[in-house]
Amino acid sequence: MLDLILAVAHHLLFAGLIAMLAMELALLRLPAPPTARLAGLDAGYGTTALLILAVGAARVLWGGKGWAFYEANPFFWAKIATFSLIGLISIRPTLLILKWRKAGRDAPAYVPPEGERAAARRAVGIEILLLLPLLGFAAAMARWPF
């Protein structure tokens, strides 16, 4: 039963992560994105990513398949590497959003520069695209060995 609960939590958290990234991308397309809302979404995104890691670790340690299954599974490691890459790519937009939120507090009419917004949009778009191979690795991982 624990394995089922952890699997459901892992999948729900991942769905939330996708939704937050999509909302960030939509807000970044606005000419004057609401920086406080973007910062809240980005904090939620980071928190959700950490929860995904925690629940994933719990699945590895206490789930039905056990560590031996994951340790030898190349798709598990590809999934971890892709998730890590997404995390690294997310640093730049996070730093920009924090900078914009601070500037918005100091000057309420502040609008982030288009070049910075474009860089953040590009990074978030790449993060979203990388979710595709991550999902593929997850599906392959669950069915390994073929």
C-alpha positions in Angstrom: 0.0 0.0 0.0 2.9 2.4 0.8 4.2 1.8 -2.7 0.9 2.9 -4.2 0.7 6.0 -2.0 4.2 7.0 -3.0 3.6 6.4 -6.7 0.4 8.5 -6.7 2.1 11.3 -4.7 5.1 11.2 -7.1 2.8 11.5 -10.2 0.6 14.2 -8.7 3.7 16.3 -7.8 5.0 15.9 -11.3 1.7 17.1 -12.7 1.9 20.1 -10.4 5.4 20.8 -11.6 4.3 20.7 -15.2 1.4 23.1 -14.5 3.7 25.6 -12.7 6.2 25.6 -15.5 3.4 26.2 -18.0 2.0 29.1 -15.9 5.5 30.6 -15.6 6.0 30.4 -19.4 2.6 32.1 -19.9 3.4 34.9 -17.5 6.8 35.4 -19.1 5.1 36.0 -22.4 3.3 39.1 -21.0 4.8 42.5 -21.8 4.8 43.3 -18.0 4.7 40.0 -16.1 3.5 40.2 -12.5 6.9 39.7 -10.7 5.4 38.8 -7.3 3.2 36.1 -8.9 6.1 34.8 -10.9 8.3 34.6 -7.8 5.5 32.7 -6.0 5.2 30.2 -8.9 8.9 29.8 -9.1 9.1 29.1 -5.3 6.3 26.5 -5.7 8.2 25.0 -8.6 11.3 24.6 -6.6 9.5 23.2 -3.6 7.6 20.7 -5.8 10.9 19.6 -7.4 12.4 19.0 -3.9 9.2 17.0 -2.9 9.5 15.0 -6.1 13.0 14.1 -5.1 12.0 13.2 -1.6 9.1 11.0 -2.7 11.2 9.5 -5.4 13.9 8.6 -2.8 11.2 7.1 -0.6 10.0 5.0 -3.5 13.5 3.8 -4.1 14.1 3.0 -0.5 10.7 1.7 0.7 8.8 1.0 -2.6 8.0 -2.4 -4.0 10.9 -2.6 -6.4 13.8 -1.9 -4.0 17.2 -0.3 -4.5 18.6 -3.2 -6.5 16.1 -2.6 -9.3 16.9 1.1 -9.6 20.7 0.8 -9.1 21.0 -1.5 -12.2 18.4 0.4 -14.3 20.0 2.7 -16.9 16.8 4.5 -17.5 16.6 5.4 -13.8 20.0 7.1 -14.1 19.0 8.8 -17.4 15.9 10.1 -15.6 17.9 11.4 -12.7 20.4 13.0 -15.0 17.6 14.7 -17.0 15.9 15.9 -13.8 19.3 17.3 -12.6 19.8 19.1 -16.0 16.4 20.7 -15.7 17.3 21.8 -12.2 20.5 23.4 -13.4 18.7 25.2 -16.3 16.1 26.5 -13.8 18.7 28.5 -11.9 18.9 31.4 -14.4 15.2 32.1 -14.6 15.0 31.8 -10.8 17.7 34.4 -10.3 16.1 36.7 -12.8 12.7 36.4 -11.2 14.1 37.2 -7.8 15.9 40.2 -9.2 12.7 41.4 -10.9 10.7 40.9 -7.7 13.2 43.0 -5.7 13.1 45.7 -8.4 9.3 45.6 -8.5 9.2 46.2 -4.7 11.6 49.2 -5.0 9.7 50.6 -8.1 6.1 49.4 -8.5 6.0 50.4 -12.2 9.1 48.2 -12.9 8.9 46.1 -16.1 11.6 43.5 -16.6 13.8 44.1 -19.7 12.7 42.2 -22.8 16.1 40.6 -23.2 16.0 39.1 -19.7 12.4 38.0 -20.2 13.4 36.3 -23.4 16.3 34.5 -21.7 13.9 33.3 -18.9 11.3 32.2 -21.5 14.0 30.3 -23.4 15.2 28.5 -20.3 11.7 27.6 -19.1 10.9 26.4 -22.7 13.9 24.2 -22.6 12.9 22.8 -19.2 9.5 22.0 -20.6 11.0 20.2 -23.6 13.3 18.2 -21.4 10.3 16.8 -19.6 9.5 14.8 -22.7 12.6 12.6 -22.5 12.3 12.5 -18.7 8.8 11.0 -19.1 10.1 8.6 -21.7 12.9 7.5 -19.3 10.3 7.0 -16.6 8.2 4.8 -18.7 11.2 2.8 -19.9 12.5 2.5 -16.4 9.2 1.0 -15.1 9.3 -1.6 -17.8 13.0 -2.5 -17.6 14.3 -5.1 -18.4 12.3 -5.3 -21.6 
